[in-house]
Each structure stands twice: as C-alpha cells, then as structure tokens.
Amino acid sequence: MPVQIQKISVISKVGDPKEKHFKHQIKEFLNTDIHHLKIIKNFYLQGLSETEATDIAKNILACPITEEYLINDDFYKDHTKRTEIAFQPGVMNPEAETVHDNLIDSGYKVQATAVSFTYCFINELSDVELSTIKNRLLMNSQIQMELLAPPKNLLVNLHSEKTQIIPIRTMTDEELMELSDYKLFLTLKEMRTIKDYYKKLGRDAFDVELETLAQTWSEHCGHKTFKAKVILDGQEKRSIIGLVRDAEKEINHPDVISKFEDNSGVFRFAEADGVEYGICIKAETHNSPSGLDPYGGAMTGTGGVIRDIAGTGKGAKNISSINIFCLGDPDMDIKDVLPGCLHPRRILTGVIEGVRDYGNRMGIPTNNGSFHFHKDFGPKPTVLVGADGIIPLKYAKKGQCKKGDLFISFGGKTGQDGIHGATFSSAEMTEKTSQLNSGAVQIGNAIEEKRTFDCLIELRNMDLFTALTDCGAGGYSSAVGEMGEKTGAEVHLENIPLKYPGLSSFEKWISESQERMVATVPEEHLNKIDKVCKKYNVEYFVLGKATDTKRLTIYDDGELVCDLDMEFLHDGQPLETITATTYKKEGLKDAEYYEEEIDYEEATKDIISHLNIASKEPVIRQYDHGVQGTCVEGPLCGKNNDGPTGGAVMKPLANSDAALILGHGLNPVLNRIDSYAGSLWAYYEAMSNVIALGGDPDRTFMIENHIWPKPTETNLSDLYKSAMALTKACKFFKTPIISGKDSLSSTYKSKDIFIEVPPVVCVSARSVNDDWKKTISPDLKKAGSPILLMGDYNQAFLGGSIFSERLGQLGTRVPEIKMETAKDIFYRIYESIQKGDIISASDVSEGGSIITLIEMAIAGKKGFNIQVKDKVRTLFAEVPAAFILEMKDLNAADRLIESELAVQIGTTTSIPKAIVNDHKGKIIDLEISELEKLWKEPFTKYFD
Amino acid sequence: MKPKVLILITDGINCNVETGRAFELAGAVSEEVHLNMILSGEKNISDYDILVFSGGFSYGDDVKSGKILAHNLLKLKDELLQFIQGKKLIIGICNGFQVLTTLGILPYNNLGNPDVSLYWNDNAHFECRWVDLKIPENVNSPWLKDLNGRILKIQAAHAEGKLITKTDNEYQALFDKELVAFQYVDENKEPTEKYPFNPNGSKAGVAGLIDITGKILGMMPHPERNVEKFHHPNFRDLPVDHEPDGLKIFQNAVDYFN
C-alpha cells in the first residue's frame, strides 16, 4: 500500500511580520531588493486521510481569525520563484514533535509528522539571487534541506550496523592513527595504550569499547592538557589543574560546598524559612557546533549548561542564564568568508535566536552577557554559555549508588544526534569539518527539558535519588561511566527508546541527543517515579543497574558489546607531557599620537559606536530577564531602562533578602599582547563588575574558562601563564575558582590558511550581599554629585585599547595594577556602598573612563562636567580595577579621597551634556542625547 | 476568607511560581495543579475560587501560542463553563491570555469559537520591556477595582501579543462594550500603537481584555513581575511606602471574596 501523506499549508491573512523581517535582512545582508515575499508553513502528516487532515487544519493547525489553510494544494501559485525548506530527516523539530504528540493524544493514528516553510517570490528575482538567498539566509544545509518534491515517506529508517570487532592488537601506528582521525580523535600515545590493554586482555576490541574510551578520554571530557605534566622553558612545572587545585586548597573558603567534582561548583548562599541554600555555577563553550549551525549550537549549548546545573548534587533549579559571544566582523564582505565557514553576521543572529528560543522557553532569565568582535573569530566563533542554579544544601552533594540501584534515564529519546560531539569539539575546524561531522550538530527541544526538570525537582524533594547527572558530551557513556565508576555498571541498550529504528549499539551508547538526565535510584522507588513522570508527561526507562564488579558491561539484545575495567576507563589514560616555550611576540607596536592634536570629541564618538561598546539593547530585549520575578538589576538600568548594567543583581529566594551579584570579564586581544597581564585584566573586570554593584569581596566565587587555539609549544606557554595569573589572583583575593571548563581547539586550518583565533580567558564572578537594598546601580542619580575616579593610573598603558585600535595598533603593554592596591580599592568601595556614601558606580572597562561615564549618564539621563590631566590615558586607557563613582555628597567624597586612591574629577549636572576640560578649556562638549544615538544605532540593523 | 487559587501547570508553563507568590502576597492560598491531574479527575477545578492561566510557552508556543493548551482544555468544556457561571474569577497572563482568547472565553465566552486572536508582534520577535498600562475610565471588573484611570508600570515579555479581530467593527465593539482592560500608553499617557511604548503594535494600544461579566481578565504584560518593591525598574527612586503596581490586581481578586 502506498504511503499516504497529507499536506496542510497555512498562511497569514493579516500580514506576517516575518515577511517584512526577511525582506529587510535580504536587503541589509545580501543587498537584494525584494518587494514580494510570502511565507507558507506546511505540515505533513503521514497515515491520515484527507478528511482527517481537514479536521486537524480547522481545529488545531490554523487560527480562524488570522490564518487560512489549504489541504494538498498550493498558495501563491503566481509566485513562481519559491523554495521549500525543511529539517533533514531525523533532526529534532520541536514543533513537529508537539503536533505529533497532540494528534496522538487526540486519537489520530498519525505515523509521522513534519513541518516545512515555503518562501515564495515573484519573477523579479533571478535564479542566482534565489539560490543566494536560500543558501546564505534561509537554509542551513547542516540541518536543513530543500524539498524539491513532496516527501514520499516521513519515517526515518536507518540501516543499523552490527557491532564491529576492531583488530586493534595487530594494528601498526599508521593504522591506529587512521582509526583515530575524524572519529576517535585520540593521540598515538593513547591509541598505543589502548592497543596494549587489549594485548594484555588477549582479545580484540568492540567498537562500543573504543568509542567509550574516546569519549571519556577526549579533551572535552578528560581535560588532558590541563592534567598534563608541563615543561615550561625546560623546567618541570605543576599541571594547570594542579595550579587551580592548589589555589583552592590554600584559600580554603568556608562557603565552598563543592568544586570541580560535580557538574557545577556550589557555594553557600543564604537561609530562607529554615533551609540553607547554595548557588551552583557553571560556564562552558559550545564553539564548534555554533560555528556550523549557530542557532542549534547556541540552543544546545544553553540546554547543555542548564542541564549541568540541573544535574548538580541531587538536582538544582536554574535561576539565570548567561551568554558571551566572540564573533568575527559582522560587516565583512561575503566573498572573504573562508571555505566551510558561515558569515559572522549569520552566526550573530543565529546564536541570539538560539539562546532566545531555548532560554525563554525554559523560563530562565537571561540577565548577563557580552559581545566581543574581532576578525579572527570569523572562522571559529567563541560561544560561552553559563548558568546559575539554586539548591538546598542538603541536596548539594551526590550520594554513592549501591549494587542493585537502577540507572534511570529521564526525558528525550535517543537518535543519531551529536555522535562524536565530544571528540569533535576537541578537534580544530577545517574546511572539511562541515561535511564530515554533521552528526555533531543538532536542535534542542526546550519544552522537553523544562518538563523533565520540573519532574526531577519533584522527585528530588521526595528523596528518591542517590545521585543525578546530565547526559552531555558522550551521552550515556559519560553519565553511566561516571556514576558507576566506583561500583561497576551493567547496561542494556535495547531498553533505550529510539527516535527512529536502526541505531547501532555504539550510536545508542554515545549519542548526544539532548534533554536526557540519568539518576541512580534504589529499585523500591520505581513506582513513585512512575507516578510523577506520568503527571509531567516525562518518559523514563531503566537503562541498567549498579553492580559490584568495577566493570562496565554493556549488552544489546542479549549480546555482550562492551566489557571494560572502570579503572582502565577512568585512570588508564596516559598522562601527556606538554612542552611550552616562551616566545617573543612579533610585530607589536604602540599607537603614536600627540596629545594636543587629538580631536577628543571625534575619538569619543568613534569609540562609543564601536561594536564592542555599542548598546546591545536590540539583543537584550529578545531575552526574558524578568521571568521568575528575581531581577533586582537586569542587563539594562536607569531612568528609561536603557543604560548598561555591566553585571546583574538577583534576589533568588522569595523569603530572603540575600542578593546574588553576577559579573564576568574577558578581553581576547589583550592575551595576544601578554597573556599573563591579559588574564589578570579579565579577573579584575569580573571582580570590578560585582564590586561596583555592591558585592562583598570576601564572598566572591569564580568560574574560569579558557578557550585556546589547538595547543602548540608557543601558545601553551601563554595558556600556562594565563593559569598562573588567574590562580595567583584568586589566592591573593581569596576568591576560589569552583568551576571551569576549557576548550583547546580555536584553530582554523585549510590547505593554505592557518588561523589561531584570539585566545580567550573568561572569568565569571558571583558575589553575595545579604541585603539587596545595599546593592547599587550604575545610572547617575542626581545633579551636583561629586564624581570620583578611583584607581591606580601608574600603569595605565594603552595596549589592547579601542583607542589604540582606532590608531591601527594593538600596543605593546596591557594596563596593569598592583594587587595590593586593587584589594584596597575593592574593600573601600564595598564599605562605602554599604555606608551609602556611593550612590552609583561602574568599573572602567573597554573604551576607558570617558565611555564609562557617558554610559552612566545615558542611564541616568544626567550630564557631567569633569576636568582631566594626562588626557589620553585618563580618558581612554582601559585600566583594571578602576571605577567611576557618584558620591552622595562632598563629605562622602572626602572619605574616599583620603585613601589617595581616588580623585574628584568633577560633578554631575542636570543638563544632559558631557563636558570635559583640560587646563586650557573644553576638550569635549557633547549632548548626551547625541552620544546616546551613536551608542544605540550600530546594533539595530542586524535585528530589524 | 482566603480564596483558593489554582495555578494551572503543564508542559512549558513557566511563570507559575512567581504568579503563585503574587497571590500569596495578596492574601490568597495558591496551589499548582498539573493539567493531567484535572483530566484524570484527581483534582477538580470547582474546588477553587480563582483559576489562573499563567505565563510561559505552553507546548513550546508551537503551531500558535496557546493553541495546543486551548485544544486540550476543550476536554474540560463543561467544567470550565460551570466555573465561569459561578462566583469565581479567572485570570490569564501572557500565555494565559493567549489561551483564553484561543479558547474563545475572552471576550465573549464563546468556548470553542474564538472571536479575537493574539498575533505576532510587529517586529516578529520576542520582546521584554517595561511598559506603562492605562486602565480605561469605563471598564468595570473586580480585578480592576479602584484602578480606573490609573497607569501601572508592568513588564511585557512576549512574541505574540498583537490583538486582532476579524473586522474593524468587532475591534471597535471591544471599546463600545467596555471590555478593554489595559492600553499601552506613551510618554504623554495617551494610548499608543508606537514602538517601544507598545511592544507589539496592537491597535489602540490594547493590552488586556475582560469578559462581559468582568470576572475574567486577560492581559499580555506580567503583573506578577511587579509585586515587590525591588521588581520596579526604578525602585531606588520610589518612596518608602510605595505600593507595587501589580500587587493591586491580585489584592482586588482576594477582596472580591471578602
């Protein structure tokens, strides 16, 4: 019998605003004028009759007020230039899934559901133009495809391959590396170690075993570079992870609950209604998938990091989501885009839509983030996503499962998604990446994750879990491998519900399908689990159970496919040795200028409209920052709620006044000059962010993220120095690093192009203030307040500043500050805020103090009149741990000036003007409204 | 008496916690109840005084915001009709408003036959921002007692909030029948269609509706996001005795039962 597929097409009859949006984007991005564009949404339903399809269209799929539908017929037949785009078979399509489930629920015997969009143009468009629009804007061939004819069968049916036996014992080095390339991504040393293991066992390897080893030993999961022995300039040094652990041990902060041992770090926060709560923090990168498919990459990155929070201890609730993007120049010429890469502009809009569509659906406020643009991020963007959670301390630690405890998986089904995601993300990007690794790209389904989390929190509160973890990189192999490490585990792959038939054993085992969590549960709780899962529409199944064999034993349909020692799996990886050599940076030059010849107004106007500085409001508005009702200071502040906050302040517990303060720091170009000083700068920025809002320096906790190019002898010395700088600062300021993740693959390589993306170190800070009323915001509050510049300008170098960039140079020295001085500044500011002496504050960051002051003025709709000496450095140097402070009154100002760390540079004014004088007179006299316009304009064009 | 509030939860609802808290702050007793518990008969909506459809993305906003939940709620048609006829109150906020209009409950209680629709914002994407909402002088609803003519600062956060009727006459009828509960206003406190004061382009700035009895309120912006002082975007400028703008709506609901 032929397969019956009904097509329901739906169009807007009230004017679809997405048509206008696409027309604008086609004009802006591709420079093509489009007058007519119509969008049709198509639903394909397999296994139903036309009558049923008509009922469904009428009652479910089309809105009677705003839409029209047709069954098995086309709208806009006169629009002959058209393209229909659908997700490739097997790619998660949340909407198709929702419709499918609802139809089944409503009693329809639908076999499969798909959704597509048809974009209809008229003849004004040439075939070449249509093809450009399709490929550059409408479709991403990583996950989508053009439907050239109606689909014949929507059911995905793969041909599964039997588990392979790999004759690893007899392989030569060349054969080992051939096996490793593009699949296992292991080093020769590691491949040889595995070969020796099997020689000792006296048998060959199952593919499931090799895949499990590759996942567990990947850079992504195993952090081999960070664990490796380091030889720096001929001298043996502590491993990077050793540096971090030593620092934490030395600090020994009483509020640290867990660090680097769980999916996120936890610190003690506050008490409410007699329960003690902790905050969970985590940030990680999701670069490679975001480079290939920015939308899906940002979605699954967000989904993954919030699963890390949800899978901390016995389960935490997510309370905030953060994203940091380092991207190429969004205005670059399309013809300069490297093979295998997407245009930065497409990455920019894609990642934002991904974060928006996932975070908003999850009901998690997105209240902090930043953008950094540099042409060298073009081939490989850096996408860093972070999340915070809240957890009662009694659930903050995982328990140890016992023999017989069940491994239960909750949430999504398993498909071929993300196979080799963990190993792939540890590899560099090449021109071939986009063809070879498409399995690494996927789309997330936020609603699946949301209901699973709701269900898990209810189960946690019933005390049913011994431990809970997420399925992230490596899928079940990592989750079960970790939870059963101490006991042993027996797994039955045939129990795994599949999205479609035909997955081979190793694919089921390492698939990175999203929205899955695994708990260990004593068997007697199974009934209770069943009841709660049914309530929340959450699918669960028993994946296996804990044993006492200390082995990982896996069966698929009764057949043994894996039998590994847990010890070999977790501790068998040979320790790498990394050799790092300090080198002299070539080609660095300081910007040349004559202080008296600078047009300070022009310089200020240029810098305020630089993409790194310009208002991100068009992006921020697309994220929900108010959900959960916890926002004290969101990403935007001030009178009209349009000034930048820098960090954020939250009140996560309804019945406690305690405030959580968020901040982060990074500046990739600084690491190109000096990774030691550049990393310190990132640390200071994160600290300054939280201090400026009222954070307590004694209760501040850190996340470190290194996003580095593929290790080479030279860039490893930079990495090591960065780690030395961070750990030194953390020890000095007693701010423990409790979470972190590294990614060492920011390199692009093709036949004749080799690009190392700027090395990024991102430091995230979380600080506490017991009373939200004692936090402050950066918007200028009133006229006549003394304005102080607090900081140490003795090492106010211009290296890496936007001022230098404007003059065409990177510079030779990163601005620095003595740690003792910075500490003094942080404590004095904290105390002055608590006393009420400081009424608004912001740290000096990119652009320099003049930009900070203008942003505070824009936020407060006030002006300022200041007097400066040493004009260029005072106004434009991006000095770490420097602050602009608005003081309550002169007495308050004097109390800080006494410290000799702050000077009064002027006063706030009610007239909204930016006035700067030197000893001779005005050097800047600009309307704040004009500066506001320049600051707000640059980002809008990408999002209209 | 403390009225009993049922906060309906299901796949994708995500403003349930803070909405429940808003009712508790106002003096009600609130309980989250999953749709499945009502469908299975484990819970009965008639045991509650106030039925709340809170914000979120029910079923991912797939197909159309509120559509799938509205379709599922048709299974409870009789219970809903009975609830509407009793001395009870209903509120739909954001996604909840989308559900109530898609169901046909707002504004004319035509269950299963909607009269209005909340369509995509003019800018085609989700938008989160504080807006000023004016309560018309003539609207009459227990939810809006003593609020006529006042302007409240409330946060809007939605992608589909533009009110559409089949005809212009039907749109005008919403005003003629005094069913418009809220209008977005500009800096001169005049109802506006202008962005950003009106985030979605809704004609005449309509941001919320009541039904003909006034007992059912639907609104796009989120009053539960302004029930405590720190919620207000300029809370540092507010007087000590400031009463949060959104809280009044929840207090009115509680007062109705006293």
Interface residues (C-beta under 8 A of the other chain):
Chain A: S12 V14 D16 P17 K18 K20 H21 N59 I60 L61 C63 P64 I65 T66 E67 P94 E95 T98 V99 N102 D105 S106 R356 N360 R361 M362 G363 N445 A446 I447 K450 R451 D454 K534 K535 Y536 N537 I620 R621 Q622 Y623 D624 H625 G626 V627 Q628 G629 C631 V632 G634 C637 K639 N641 K651 A654 W772 K773 I776 S777 K781 F943 D944
Chain B: I9 T10 D11 G12 N14 C15 V17 E18 R21 A22 H34 N36 M37 G55 G56 F57 Y59 G60 D61 D62 V63 K64 K67 I68 H71 N72 T102 P114 D115 V116 S117 Y119 W120 N121 D122 N123 A124 H125 F126 E127 C128 R129 W130 Q155 A157 I164 T165 K166 H222 E224 R225 V227 E228 F230 H231 P233 N234 R236
